Amino acid sequence: MRIVLVGPPGAGKGTQAAYLAKNLSIPHISTGDLFRANINQGTDLGKQAKAYMDAGELVPDEVTIGMAEDRLEQPDAAKGFLLDGFPRNEPQARALDAYLERKGLRLDGVLDLEVPEDEVVKRIAGRRICRNDGAHVFHLEYKRPKVDGVCDECGGELYQRADDAEDKVRTRLDVYHRETEPIIDYYKQQDLVVTISALGPVPEVTQRAMEALRRTG
Ligand code: AMP
């Protein structure tokens, strides 16, 4: 299956993507995680992306689209993929369509995670991420690690992303409404969108998502 996940920051895209990708045996491809890995490794790409990310703005399309396409070229993506955080605007969505068309492929579905804005702010403020693996996500209130500041899964250090600070969250929400929401309409025209509520316990949302995806593609 080839799936795109959309939803505002804090909707739980990363958390759900990790479970869904495992259930569906396809790679979870997060452009945010790819950028953060590049920053950790000190690459040129990471240097280009860092200031935009810290400010909560989108990294320019020239950089982002090339990075996403390189990742999609990896052999593990031949059997399908779950894209998390890409595309994030209409030019990126068109670039992805053009890429897939060149390969004779198409998307099977776009899963839209819906969550009210006040919940988004609460979720992001308490979020803590593992330095070793961005898919290891905790929350000071909803999913406390067994030991403060330490990842339950791998022992890595937990930290708060710079762009999870409250003023940056505002910017990211504005960017989401202005740039990313329009791609939902773009994909609706292709009849690809399934919308589910992202509220409730994580396993319930995963189950809802799996059922919704069965209705697509
Ligand atoms: P995320 O981990 O998906 O919340 O992404 C964190 C940050 O990485 C975003 O706020 C952007 O600065 C950058 N980023 C991730 N994906 C994209 C994308 N598709 N286009 C532009 N910037 C992106």
Residues whose N, C-alpha, C, O or C-beta is under 5 A from the ligand:
A	BS01	AMP	T31 G32 D33 F35 Y52 M53 G56 E57 L58 V59 T64 D84 G85 F86 P87 R88
